[in-house]
Amino acid sequence: MSKVAIITGGGSGLGQATAVRLAEEGVNISVVDISEEGGNRTVDMVKDKGADAIFIKADVSKNEDVKNYVDKTVSHFGTIDYFFNNAGISGSGKYFLDSDIDEIEKIVGINLLGALYGVRHVAEVMKKQGSGAIVNTASSAGVIGQDSVVTYSATKHGIIGLTKSMVAEYAKDGLRVNAIAPGPTETEMVRNFYKDNPEMKENAESGIPQKRLGTPEEVAELVTFLLTSKAEYINGEVIRIDGGFTNVK
Ligand SMILES: NC(=O)c1ccc[n+]([C@@H]2O[C@H](COP(=O)([O-])OP(=O)(O)OC[C@H]3O[C@@H](n4cnc5c(N)ncnc54)[C@H](O)[C@@H]3O)[C@@H](O)[C@H]2O)c1
């Protein structure tokens, strides 16, 4: 039987690259995104690899949308083996005291509440099955403090708490929950962020020991490893994939 994955933020960047990589392993995918255009493009890319895929439109900051993408996946594919809990936004890059409350609430709503709702509903299905693997997307900003991203950093530190504490409660039920902490990686999110804050791109590249940004394909490889049985005894980990960035900061 083919395995089934839900990928949030599957319409672009890390989510899209992971959908394609998992499809190469024969995994069927529920592509969840707020963008129909991006989500449908990923569905086509997965099908080109010979796996099955459906697009489910959702705003992950809304609990009813999250419940809906979980229910639709189970009714369509019958199971959820893997969950890449990945949708997120970066914010404007303003210093914290210059950010308005709407922006703070939006980032927390998508990055942290969205991730919590996702795990809440997906883990319920996985616990009943007695198995399942989850990868939550944190960030370098989830393991170290950084300027210009205070709210974002708070949400990504939260993702790591979610990851470790889920293991404390549900590893005994067959769940594995890990997090990835990518450094700056060449995706739409980062291109837009650096377009608005060009000096930060130079700072980022010069601060990375490998002197380049990561690629979505490199991250997809790590996520695929963590989700599949090759990583069967890895649980509650936060794996940094950042060219050495947070090791020398
Ligand atoms: N690119 C990086 O450098 C980097 C580094 C560390 C962590 N991350 C994290 O990786 C994850 C993916 O980011 P990316 O770089 O691939 O960005 P991206 O912008 O390329 O992709 C993010 C996707 O999430 C979707 N999305 C945004 N808001 C949504 C919502 N409310 N509901 C559903 N979908 C929504 C977007 O439509 C988009 O398709 C994010 O959580 C981000 O914080 C990215």
The ligand as a Gaussian input file, in Angstrom:
#p B3LYP/6-31G(d) Opt

LIG

0 1
 N       13.010000      29.701000       3.133000
 C       13.695000      29.839000       4.252000
 O       14.776000      30.417000       4.284000
 C       13.175000      29.259000       5.533000
 C       14.073000      29.116000       6.581000
 C       13.612000      28.585000       7.780000
 C       12.285000      28.217000       7.896000
 N       11.442000      28.387000       6.851000
 C       10.056000      27.984000       7.035000
 O        9.728000      27.072000       6.012000
 C        8.318000      27.073000       5.814000
 C        8.024000      27.165000       4.332000
 O        8.537000      28.386000       3.851000
 P        9.076000      28.579000       2.363000
 O       10.397000      29.221000       2.483000
 O        8.911000      27.328000       1.595000
 O        8.072000      29.726000       1.891000
 P        7.135000      29.871000       0.593000
 O        6.564000      31.247000       0.732000
 O        7.881000      29.507000      -0.637000
 O        6.006000      28.780000       0.850000
 C        5.080000      28.904000       1.898000
 C        3.729000      28.401000       1.436000
 O        2.822000      28.540000       2.546000
 C        1.585000      29.012000       2.030000
 N        0.838000      29.710000       3.075000
 C        1.095000      30.944000       3.588000
 N        0.170000      31.255000       4.483000
 C       -0.695000      30.213000       4.553000
 C       -1.868000      29.943000       5.293000
 N       -2.367000      30.844000       6.173000
 N       -2.487000      28.754000       5.131000
 C       -2.015000      27.852000       4.234000
 N       -0.911000      28.048000       3.492000
 C       -0.270000      29.220000       3.660000
 C        1.964000      29.945000       0.900000
 O        0.885000      30.157000      -0.002000
 C        3.132000      29.204000       0.262000
 O        2.700000      28.335000      -0.755000
 C        7.776000      28.232000       6.656000
 O        7.262000      27.735000       7.871000
 C        9.010000      29.062000       6.923000
 O        8.911000      29.806000       8.109000
 C       11.856000      28.894000       5.654000

